[in-house]
């Protein structure tokens, strides 16, 4: 079964805008232990793809992180308090108010 991530048009547009810089070739999504709920999302930029990375156009994610967030929707929101990427993860049983920390 293929593991998928969905990107909203807003997220795709923002990733395209950001990755036009040569030093920011890819938008990297990772899941790390920590945060107030057990796991946290980490968004960064990378110029290279590692051997265990899965490529989604200009976004990359390592296989272990993808196992945790497969089926999620990546979005980019512009709100009065600022702009940020967010992930709607159907596997998350709880999440923190910051939206970056979750548990499964």
Contact map, one row per residue, 1 for C-alpha under 8 A:
11100000000000000000000000000000000000000000000000000000000000000000000000000000000000000000000000000000
11110000000000000000000000000000000000000000000000000000000000000000000000000000000000000000000000000000
11111000000000000000000000000000000000000000000000000000000000000110011000000000000000000000000000000000
01111100000000000000000000000000000000000000000000000000000000000000011100000000000000000000000000000000
00111110000000000000000000000000000000000000000000000001000000000000111111000000000000000000000000000000
00011111000000000000000000000000000000000000000000000000000000000000001111000000000000000000000000000000
00001111111100000000000000000000000000000000000000000000000000000000000011100000000000000000000000000000
00000111111100000000000000000000000000000000000000000000000000000000000011110000000000000000000000000000
00000011111110000000000000000000000000000000000000000000000000000000000000100000000000000000000000000000
00000011111111000000000000000000000000000000000000000000000000000000000000111000000000000000000000000000
00000011111111100000000000000000000000000000000000000000000000000000000001110000000010000000000000000000
00000011111111110000000000000000000000000000000000000000000000000000000000000000000000000000000000000000
00000000111111111000000000000000000000000000000000000000000000000000000000000000000000000000000000000000
00000000011111111100000000000000000000000000000000000000000000000000000000010000000000000000000000000000
00000000001111111110000000100000000000000000000000000000011000000000000000000000000000000000000000000000
00000000000111111111000000000000000000000000000000000000010000000000000000000000000000000000000000000000
00000000000011111111000000000000000000000000000000000000000000000000000000000000000000000000000000000000
00000000000001111111100100000000000000000000000000000000000000000000000000000000000000000000000000000000
00000000000000111111111111100000000000000000000000000000010000000000000000000000000000000000000000000000
00000000000000011111110110000000000000000000000000000000000000000000000000000000000000000000000000000000
00000000000000000111111110000000000000000000000000000000000000000000000000000000000000000000000000000000
00000000000000000011111110000000000000000000001000000000000000000000000000000000000000000000000000000000
00000000000000000010111110000000000000000000011000000000000000000000000000000000000000000000000000000000
00000000000000000111111111100000000000000000111000000000000000000000000000000000000000000000000000000000
00000000000000000011111111100000000000000000111100000000010000000000000000000000000000000000000000000000
00000000000000000010000111110000000000000000111100000000011100000000000000000000000000000000000000000000
00000000000000100010000111111000000000000011110000000000011100000000000000000000000000000000000000000000
00000000000000000000000001111100000000000111110000000000001110000000000000000000000000000000000000000000
00000000000000000000000000111110000000001111000000000000001111001000000000000000000000000000000000000000
00000000000000000000000000011111000000001110000000000000000011001000000000000000000000000000000000000000
00000000000000000000000000001111100000111100000000000000000000001001000000000000000000000000000000000000
00000000000000000000000000000111110000111100000000000000000000001000000000000000000000000000000000000000
00000000000000000000000000000011111001110000000000000000000000000000000000000000000000000000000000000000
00000000000000000000000000000001111111110000000000000000000000000000000000000000000000000000000000001000
00000000000000000000000000000000111111110000000000000000000000000000000000000000000000000000000000011100
00000000000000000000000000000000011111100000000000000000000000000000000000000000000000000000000100001100
00000000000000000000000000000000011111110000000000000000000000000000000000000000000000000000011100001110
00000000000000000000000000000000111111110000000000000000000000000000000000000000000000000000000000001110
00000000000000000000000000000011111111111000000000000000000000000000000000000000000000000000000000001110
00000000000000000000000000000011111011111100000000000000000000000000000000000000000000000000000000011100
00000000000000000000000000001111000000111110000000000000000000000000000000000000000000000000000000011000
00000000000000000000000000011111000000011111000000000000000000000000000000000000000000000000000000010000
00000000000000000000000000111100000000001111100000000000000000000000000000000000000000000000000000000000
00000000000000000000000000111000000000000111110000000000000000000000000000000000000000000000000000000000
00000000000000000000000111110000000000000011111000000000000000000000000000000000000000000000000000000000
00000000000000000000001111110000000000000001111110000000000000000000000000000000000000000000000000000000
00000000000000000000011111000000000000000000111110000000000000000000000000000000000000000000000000000000
00000000000000000000000011000000000000000000011111000000000000000000000000000000000000000000000000000000
00000000000000000000000000000000000000000000011111101000000100000000000000000000000000000000000000000000
00000000000000000000000000000000000000000000000111111000000001000000000000000000000000000000000000000000
00000000000000000000000000000000000000000000000011111000000000000000000000000000000000000000000000000000
00000000000000000000000000000000000000000000000001111100000001100000000000000000000000000000000000000000
00000000000000000000000000000000000000000000000011111110000111100000000000000000000000000000000000000000
00000000000000000000000000000000000000000000000000011111000111100000000000000000000000000000000000000000
00000000000000000000000000000000000000000000000000001111111110000000000000000000000000000000000000000000
00001000000000000000000000000000000000000000000000000111111100000000000000000000000000000000000000000000
00000000000000000000000000000000000000000000000000000011111100000000000000000000000000000000000000000000
00000000000000110010000011100000000000000000000000000011111100000000000000000000000000000000000000000000
00000000000000100000000001111000000000000000000000000011111110000000000000000000000000000000000000000000
00000000000000000000000001111000000000000000000010001111111111000000000000000000000000000000000000000000
00000000000000000000000000011100000000000000000000001110001111101100000000000000000000000000000000000000
00000000000000000000000000001100000000000000000001011100000111111100000000000000000000000000000000000000
00000000000000000000000000000000000000000000000000011100000011111110000000000000000000000000000000000000
00000000000000000000000000000000000000000000000000000000000001111111000000000000000000000000000000000000
00000000000000000000000000001111000000000000000000000000000011111111100000000000000000000000000000000000
00100000000000000000000000000000000000000000000000000000000011111111110000000000000000000000000000000000
00100000000000000000000000000000000000000000000000000000000000111111110000000000000000000000000000000000
00000000000000000000000000000010000000000000000000000000000000011111110000000000000000000010000000000000
00001000000000000000000000000000000000000000000000000000000000001111111100000000000000001110000000000000
00111000000000000000000000000000000000000000000000000000000000000111111100000000000000001000000000000000
00111100000000000000000000000000000000000000000000000000000000000000111110000000000000001100000000000000
00011100000000000000000000000000000000000000000000000000000000000000111111000000000000111100000000000000
00001111000000000000000000000000000000000000000000000000000000000000001111100000000000111000000000000000
00001111001000000000000000000000000000000000000000000000000000000000000111110000000011110000000000000000
00000011111000000000000000000000000000000000000000000000000000000000000011111000000011110000000000000000
00000001011001000000000000000000000000000000000000000000000000000000000001111100001111000000000000000000
00000000010000000000000000000000000000000000000000000000000000000000000000111110001111000000000000000000
00000000000000000000000000000000000000000000000000000000000000000000000000011111011100000000000000000000
00000000000000000000000000000000000000000000000000000000000000000000000000001111111000000000000000000000
00000000000000000000000000000000000000000000000000000000000000000000000000000111110000000000000000000000
00000000000000000000000000000000000000000000000000000000000000000000000000000011111000000000000000000000
00000000000000000000000000000000000000000000000000000000000000000000000000000111111100000000000000000000
00000000000000000000000000000000000000000000000000000000000000000000000000011110111110000000000000000000
00000000000000000000000000000000000000000000000000000000000000000000000000011100011111000000000000000000
00000000001000000000000000000000000000000000000000000000000000000000000001111000001111100000000000000000
00000000000000000000000000000000000000000000000000000000000000000000000001111000000111110000000000110000
00000000000000000000000000000000000000000000000000000000000000000000000111100000000011111000000000100000
00000000000000000000000000000000000000000000000000000000000000000000000111100000000001111100000000000000
00000000000000000000000000000000000000000000000000000000000000000000111110000000000000111111000000000000
00000000000000000000000000000000000000000000000000000000000000000000101100000000000000011111000000000000
00000000000000000000000000000000000000000000000000000000000000000001100000000000000000001111100000000001
00000000000000000000000000000000000000000000000000000000000000000000000000000000000000001111111000000111
00000000000000000000000000000000000000000000000000000000000000000000000000000000000000000011111000000111
00000000000000000000000000000000000010000000000000000000000000000000000000000000000000000001111100000111
00000000000000000000000000000000000010000000000000000000000000000000000000000000000000000001111110111110
00000000000000000000000000000000000110000000000000000000000000000000000000000000000000000000011111111100
00000000000000000000000000000000000000000000000000000000000000000000000000000000000000000000001111100000
00000000000000000000000000000000000000000000000000000000000000000000000000000000000000000000000111111000
00000000000000000000000000000000000000000000000000000000000000000000000000000000000001100000001111111100
00000000000000000000000000000000001000011100000000000000000000000000000000000000000001000000001101111100
00000000000000000000000000000000011111111000000000000000000000000000000000000000000000000000001101111110
00000000000000000000000000000000001111110000000000000000000000000000000000000000000000000001111100111111
00000000000000000000000000000000000011100000000000000000000000000000000000000000000000000001111000001111
00000000000000000000000000000000000000000000000000000000000000000000000000000000000000000011110000000111
